[in-house]
Amino acid sequence: MRISRRAFAAAAVAVLLPLSACGSGGGGGGSSDASGKVEGDITFQTWNLRANFKPYFEGLIAEFEKKHPGTKVKWVDQPAEGYADKISADAAGGTLPDVVNVSPDLVAPLAKAGLALDLDKAAPQYEKEYLPGAWAGHRIPGMTGTYAFPWYLNTGPLFYNKTLFKEAGLDPEQPPKTYDELFSAGLKMAEKSGGKVATLANVPTIEDFGRYGVQLMNKQGTAFSFNDDKGVRLLAKYKELYDAKALDPQALTATPESSGKKFLTGAVAMNPGSALDLGNFKKQAPSLYKNIGITDQVTSTGHVNMYVMGVMVNSQSKRKPAAVAFAHFVTDAAHQMSFAKKVAIFPSTAGSLDDPYFTKEDGSDETRVRVAAAKSLKTAVNYTPVLFSEQMKIALRNEVAKALQGKQSPKEALDNAVKECDRLLQQQG
Amino acid sequence: MALSGISRVRRQLPTSPWLFAAPGLLVTGAFVLYPFLSTLVNAFTDRRTLIPGQFVGLANFRELLQDDMFWTGLRNSTLYVLGVVPPLVVLPLLLALLVQKNIPGITFFRSAFYTPVVASIVVVGLIWVWLLDDRGLVNSLLETVGADRVGFLSDQWLLLLSAMAVTVWKGLGYYMIIYLAALGNVPRELHEAAAVDGAGAVRRFMTVTVPAVRSTMVLVGALSSVAAFKVFSEVYLLAGPSGGPAGEDTTLVMLVQRTGTGLTGRVGYASAIAVVVFVVTVVLMLLVLRADRKEES
């Protein structure tokens, strides 16, 4: 009996001792000093790029290792699904790679936990190489510093089905440019098709509120403000679309993939996408491809939305000089340009968008999309606040859904969404 | 004195059994006990993914009581148990009775009924989304016969019912196998005696088969109720990451996933929800087993 108690106590200590160590270090941060010899082994993590760009990255790494003898880069690639969770696990477990492919919303919590290197301190000499807006894209409200090198930029055109436009009596050569035009086209199309053809398949996201001209956050970045009159007006208009079936009935649970499929089958007349989608249309829906219309994103501000990718350096890295040098190498003008020629993305380096590759059309749809996107990127805005987390996106989506279903007014819905997002923002610390 | 103490310990705690058990104990400790205790500890902290927590007592549990989404999750998980367990106790038994017979080609049917069990839940989810989508096969058939389309995946309640149907469909084969094993142990003489006494098929089923497999039914009830309360995949795949329209189809485990993961995840709060899920599943098991004991006595 005495022994079993002892054994139990020993087992309990063995189990409970590690518990006292649970939780990550967070907050401490590492030194910002990245000076010294570029050498040693580092790990570089990309976001779902190995499948399509393996030769490009292998060449890039070989080039870097040749330029800096004594360095070795281990490349790991993570699937798109659950990427944030993988980074969370690594960050919490202290196994975050030295150089990590991130988006601004992923950088924010890592920077707050002291895991992202402040490049304004560690590598300020590189700032001038990038577009000012792109460099600023990895700044965090409430913090000083820049926490990732800007990598590629992206923006997408809006595709529309010319046949459906014609059938609804709309001019297929004059697609809607502003939200007001979009709403009136949507209502007309729903009326003409007896509710069978919707114009849109997604509920408004934070980017829609931004493109509509809504002030998303206060200037200090301490509270959200998308429940202003403009925000309420936008949501009320979406409610009108939903009631008229100009917004697909399944929009409340739609994902980008499901709405893309609806567009392919002709159930929805307009869908956002990228130049990559043209190939899919050609392959999966040749009849749609013949009637595809390509236009700029709908915006009432004159500025389209821009997605920014970055390359972050782990502040806890034991090989900071090599990590900073490699992160810069991946994102410098020459390498961004060569990557852009392999895939429909756009460099964030100063002057790159003036390259004839982004300014001259050759008559093909692909070039037309590329040139138009590159042009719009010069004034594009990243409308997603860097502090807007996944939980906040769901909170907004759920409140928007309640408003569309008529369970609460647009004003109540947005007030609740802002309240919830502010609460989550406070909890982020 | 000391030596005799050690030898007494050696006598009472022989080494070799512990050495044999060590690999299992280590695995259980690392992957079962440690996460369990860690969750329990985290539930009383405000820990976040990247920020170690402070002890906050019962604050997470108090917050749960005021969280509408928690009550939505609790409601949906409970409804799931009520909607899924009765068909999963009864239908696989009937299916097992059907495929129990040794007739030519029956192996094909046994395998066919078991196929959904081994199919990946993601594949199953995708197939059912294609079937139940607004423009899916079922709605196309309905339209062909002149009926209106049904919003299986856009209506809050229909979506939950659809997810329940997927769970039942996927679970039938698994529980059928359990029942097949139990039916194999029912003495044939009992059926023959009942038949001699003039009992028909239904009566024989009620008076011979059901009592003979009653403990298996209890086991199936207990297993399926715990699984149903912890449902995640079916609802997630059909309702999407936001949990259906306005999140109204969110279940408790979906809420744990949504709240506790990601770089800004609230690990402490999600752990508190997980503790509630644990307590409810234990209570469910106890209730089922108690009902069984009462029935036996």
Interface residues (C-beta under 8 A of the other chain):
Chain A: I3 A7 A11 A14 V15 L16 P18 L19 C22 G23 S24 G25 G26 G27 A84 D85 I87 S88 A91 A92 L106 P109 L110 K112 A113 L115 D248 P249 Q250 L252 T253 A254 T255 S258 K262 T265 A267 S389 E390 Q391 I394 R397 N398 E399 A401 K402 Q405 K407 L424 Q427 Q428 G429
Chain B: V9 Q12 L13 G29 L33 Y34 L37 S38 V41 N42 R47 R48 T49 L50 I51 P52 G53 V129 D133 D134 R135 G151 L153 S154 L159 A239 G240 P241 S242 G243 G244 P245 A246 G247 R258 T259 T261 G262 L263 T264 G265 R266
